[in-house]
Amino acid sequence: MAVTGILLVLFLIAHMLGNLKIFTGAVSFNHYAEWLREIGAPLLPSAGFLWLQRVGLLVAVLLHIWAATVLALRARAARPVRYAHRKKVQGSYAARTMRWGGVIILLFVIYHILDLTTGTLNPVGDPARPYANVVADFAPGRWYVTLFYTLAIVALGFHLRHGVFSALRSLGQQTPRGEQRARAVALVFAVALCVGYLVVPFAVLTRLVS
């Protein structure tokens, strides 16, 4: 669970930084997208690196879901008889909605691939014009796409907040002061990543990027 989570977080950071290149203009952003296709050439074919990355991410996601399922089943098996009366679970909203947040994120990833990777759901849908694809996707007339994107990123933020906090606790932040540090680091990281992802669609929606 932890290893696959770390791999996915590293990808999220790299992907966010790549998205932010849209503020450098269409030429630079399109050049960046083309560069991603040519990484490893001539050893790898065109887009070979991207396909290796996609396969690796798919394996990481499947293993992450598998680990989450195993942990949930173990937790249920540890208490086969339901409590007659169960007190309210102590913990953050992020912790209590971890599984549902994961489902929302998975559904969004599927939509995101069909939208900006394959171009099936994108108004432009031209892999040679990634800048135009993004601008068309989050245009003011398609505010509902931005809304869905925002909801998914917020769900991701909750997921990351709890995941990073749990990871830091597992790494030894067991004292009350250590717990406070872990909560602060997890919150700052989750908020920073969410802002980094949301600034792009809202820049397009408000025509700061066009």
N, C-alpha and C positions, 0 to 999 in steps of 0.2 A: 504494500500500500504506500509506504513512504518513498521507496525508490521510484516507482512509477509517478508518484505525485511530484517529486523533484524534477523528473524529466519533463513533465508537462508544464511545470512552472517556468523552467528555463526556456521552453518554446514560447510560452506566453510573453515573456519579457522580450525575446528576440523579435517576435511578431509585432509587438506593440511599437518597438523602436523602428521597425520597417514601415509600419503604418504612418508614423509621424513624418516620414520623408515626404508625404504629400504636400506639406507646407513649403517645400523647396521648389515646387512647380511641377508642371506636367512632364517636361523633358527629363528632369532629374528622377522623378518617380517612375516613369516608364523605363528609364535606363536601369534603375535599381531592380525592377521586376525582370528585365531581360538578363541582368547579371546573375540573378538567382537561377535562371534556366541554364546558364553556361558554367556554373561552378563545377569544377572537376574535369572540364574539357581539356584535351581530347580523350582523356582516359574514360570519362563517362559520356554517354550520348546526351543530346540536348534534353534538358529537363530531368536528366538522370538523378541528380542530387535531390531534386524536389520529390521524385518518386521514392527514393530511399527514405527521405524524411517522412513522407506520408505513410509508408509502410511501418516505419518505426513508431510513429505517433499512434497509428491504429493498434499496433501490438500493445503499446503502453496504455492506451485507453481501455482495451479489452481486459488487460491484466488488472487495471485499477478497478474496473467494475467487478471483475471476478473476486478480487480481494475484499471489496466492500460487501459483496454478497456472502462470502465465507464468514466474515466477521459478524454480519447480521444473523446468520444462521447459528453461529456459535453462541451469540448472546441470547438467542431465543432458546437454544437447547440447554443453556445453563439455568434457565428458569422455566421448565416445561409447564408448571402450574401457574396460572395467572394469579396476581395478587388480588385478594378480596377487596382491598382498598389500597390504592396507590397514591402517594402524595405527589404533588406537582413536581415535575422534573426540574432540578436546579441546573441552570446553564443558560448560555446565550441563545438568542433566536437563531443565530447561524448554526449552532450545534444541533438544535432541535429540528432544523429543516435541511440538514446535510444531504439526506438521501433524495428528497424531492428536488433540491437545488441541482443535484447531479443529473437528474432526469431532464430538467429544463435545459441545462447546459448541453446535454447530449442532443436533444431535439434541435437546439439552436445551431450546433455544429453541422448537423445534416443540412439544415436550411442554408447556412453560410457557404457550404461547399457548393450546393446547387446554384447559389447566387453569384458569388465572386470567384469561384474556382472553375466550375464547368460553364458558367454563364447562362445556365438553363432558365433561371428566374430573373436574370438581369435585363433591364431595358436595352442596353447596348450589347452585352454578351460577347465582346471581342477580346480574346486573350492578348492581342497585340496592343490594346489600348486600356491598360489597367486604370489609369487616371480617369479616363472617361467613364469607365465602369463604376468607379466609386462615386463620382459626382452624380451620375444618373441614378444610382441606387438610393442616395440620401437626399435627393432633390426635394424642395418644399412640397411638391405635389405628392410625394411618397412619404409623408410624415409618419404613416403607420409602420413603415420599415424601421425608421429611427426609433419609434416607440418600442417595437419588439426587440431591437438591438439593445436599447437601454435596459429593458427588463432582464434580458439575458445577461448583460454585463453586471448588473446589480446582483443577480443570483450568483454569478461567478465570484463577485466580491465577498459575499457571505460565505461561500464555499471556501475561498482562499483564507479568509480571516480565521475560520475555525481550523482549517488544515494546517496553516502555518503555526498557529498557537499550539496545536497538538504536537506538531513536530518539535517545536522548541521545548515543550514540556518533556517529551521523550528523550531529548538530548541533555536533560539534566536541570532544567529550570524548575526545580521542585519546591524551593523556598517561597514564602509569601512575596518577598521582593522580586524573586526570579519570575514568579507568575505575573506580577505587574509588568515587568519588562517584556515578557513574552506577549502579553495582551497588547501592549503599546506597539511593539514591532509588527505584530500581525495586522493590527488595525491600520497603521501607516502604510504598510506594504499593499494591503488590499485596496485602500483608498487611492493610492498613487497609481496602481495598475488600472483601476476603473476609470480614473480621470484620463489616463493616457489613451485608453481605448475610446472613451466617449467624446473626447475633444474633436476627433475627426468627423464623425457624422453630424455633430452639432455645428461645426465650422461650415460644412456643406449646406446644412439646413438653413443657416443664417447668411449664406452666400459669402462668407469670408474666404471660402475656397470654391471656385467655379471654373 
